[in-house]
Structures are given as C-alpha cells and as structure tokens.
Amino acid sequence: MMGRDDHQTSGNNSSSLPQTPKNLKIPPGKVDEEFSRELNEWDDAKAEREQKNQER
C-alpha cells in the first residue's frame, strides 16, 4: 500500500525556476536608482489620491 508521500516520479518542472528575460533585468548598479524611482512614483500617487479625497 502506498501513501501520498510515496510518489516516486518527479514533475517536469520540479528543479527549474522561472527565468527573467535579459531585457527586463536591472543591472546591479542601478537597483537603488530603480527602487527609489518606484518609491517616488508611489508617493506621488498617494499624494494625488489624498488630494482627490480632500476635494470631495
């Protein structure tokens, strides 16, 4: 009798990880710049949302 954990074969994709296309990778030296740009965009969106809420 075999239990659920006695499965012998592994899946096709068990040892591989998803890959990032080279054109979407950020060079290591620009990670901080990209991160700060995204935080700035988030702050701008938050400020716009707060301004719209105050106008109501």
C-alpha positions as CSV (number, residue, x, y, z in Angstrom):
1,M,0.0,0.0,0.0
2,M,1.4,3.4,-1.0
3,G,0.6,6.7,0.8
4,R,0.5,10.1,-0.7
5,D,4.2,10.8,0.2
6,D,5.4,7.6,-1.6
7,H,5.1,9.2,-5.1
8,Q,8.2,8.1,-7.0
9,T,8.3,10.3,-10.1
10,S,9.0,14.0,-10.1
11,G,7.3,16.6,-12.2
12,N,8.8,18.0,-15.4
13,N,9.4,21.4,-13.8
14,S,10.5,20.5,-10.3
15,S,14.1,21.5,-10.5
16,S,13.8,24.6,-12.7
17,L,13.0,28.1,-11.7
18,P,11.2,30.8,-13.7
19,Q,13.7,33.0,-15.7
20,T,13.7,36.7,-16.2
21,P,14.3,37.8,-19.8
22,K,17.6,39.7,-20.2
23,N,15.8,42.8,-21.5
24,L,13.9,43.1,-18.2
25,K,16.8,42.6,-15.9
26,I,18.1,45.6,-13.9
27,P,21.9,46.0,-13.7
28,P,23.2,45.7,-10.2
29,G,24.5,49.2,-10.1
30,K,21.0,50.7,-10.9
31,V,18.9,48.7,-8.4
32,D,18.9,51.5,-5.9
33,E,18.0,54.1,-8.5
34,E,15.1,51.9,-9.8
35,F,13.9,51.3,-6.2
36,S,13.9,55.0,-5.3
37,R,12.1,55.8,-8.6
38,E,9.4,53.3,-7.8
39,L,9.0,54.7,-4.2
40,N,8.8,58.2,-5.6
41,E,6.1,57.2,-8.0
42,W,4.2,55.5,-5.2
43,D,4.4,58.7,-3.0
44,D,3.2,60.8,-5.9
45,A,0.2,58.5,-6.5
46,K,-0.6,58.6,-2.7
47,A,-0.5,62.4,-2.7
48,E,-2.8,62.6,-5.7
49,R,-5.2,60.2,-4.0
50,E,-5.2,62.3,-0.8
51,Q,-5.7,65.5,-2.8
52,K,-8.7,64.0,-4.6
53,N,-10.2,62.9,-1.3
54,Q,-9.8,66.4,0.1
55,E,-11.6,67.9,-2.9
56,R,-14.7,65.9,-2.2
